[in-house]
């Protein structure tokens, strides 16, 4: 920490020169940097960051199979597998352009009308929290930025450093909280044997979490499993969380995009608040408004009273200032225009409902296609799950076959993005999944043994 002259004495003289702006010539600098132990260590960092996540995309691009499918993309596609910009977004942009608005800096907390609408969308217009003013909402750089501001806030002001994530959880949750100085723990969530929610395991683990720890909950459309608790299960989770005196951090990246109903998707968040939980909430408008590159999000803290809310607001601004100073305005203006213009809001609700319904329909058609192929497995979990992602239950070796033999690209854990499935390719996907999961009949097994090993089952019995 370079907060005093004394602390600078430990730095090499040239480092101090650089910090003060008196940098030597480039060649001298590079030579000195190479001899600096810290920089030398940095040179040993593995270059593998991003390799795993991009390998499938690169292989997909090289693949010449006309039927190839990329089911690893976390962005919505229409039924022609094309990018989609919502009509409400185009109309909002036209309104904003016509106003010829300025491009001045936003406040540290972002666009005020957006922050207000963001909180109302999540909590409901008539929520007691909003009426009493005991919440603070700031605009953030989408969901990732919201989570990081929340993680930094917890790291600085919340006593226990433990944060409990569902197992599994969105991959970025781990580095976000870890890099903020939080200690990562996990609670059971997904049951591979049923491809569903491990309710008993979750309750058992949550009941043992130390008091005042932070627990991360996905508000709807759990990423990556697509498995959500039912309302009655949410109620039991709320009870245990309250008994354990845990601090709840909700991640709501898919409001409206999960079921097509913004109120249904926000049910858990609103229920927890009704039950007296003072929550932290992260929101993103990437999926439900298709504003991926605009980076529109919000971070909300529900406080005990208005005085606490004012103190929290002040500290959030102190946290934000050295990170990105203030958020971008264009996406926030678009979202605020949509949410505050009755005609555009109605159009948006129709469009987000349409996106959610298309994904639900693709789930149903995939299961129907598997049955048509003759699959004897139960695929009910595909339609039971909700949101963009589906945990198929495929094993790594089956995923590998699906990629090699059918050019269907997905993550090794069998997760697929249902947004990449269309009415034109769902039959091909069903055919491929059936081919790599079907049970071999007796004749096929004998034939395989003879061809592969030159032996019959009787030969194996003798040995």
Buried (B, 14 or more C-beta within 10 A) or exposed (E): EEEEEEEEEEBBEBBBBBEEEEEEEEEEBEEBBEEBEEEEEEEEEEEEEEEEEEEBEEBBEEBEEEBBBBBBBBBBBEEEBEEBEBEBBEBBBEBBEEEEEEEEEBEBBBBBBBBBBBBBBBBBEEBEBBEEEBBBBBBBBBBBBBBBBBBBBBBEEBEBBBBBBBBBBBEEBBEBBEEBEBBBBBBBBBBEEBBBBBBEBBBEBBEEBEEEBBBBBBBBBBBBBBBBBEEEBBBBBBEBBBEBEBBBBBBBBBBBBBBBBBEBBBBBBBBBBEEEBBBBBBBBBBBBBBBBEBBBBBBBBBBEEEEBBBEBBEBBBEBBEEEBEBBBBBBBBBBBBBBBBEEBBEBBBEBBBBBBEBBBBBBEBBBBBBBEBEBEEEBEBBBBBBBBBBBBBBBEEBBEBBBEEBBBBBBBBBBBBBBBBBEEBBBBBBBBBBBBBBEEEEEEEBEEBEEEEEEEEEEEEEE
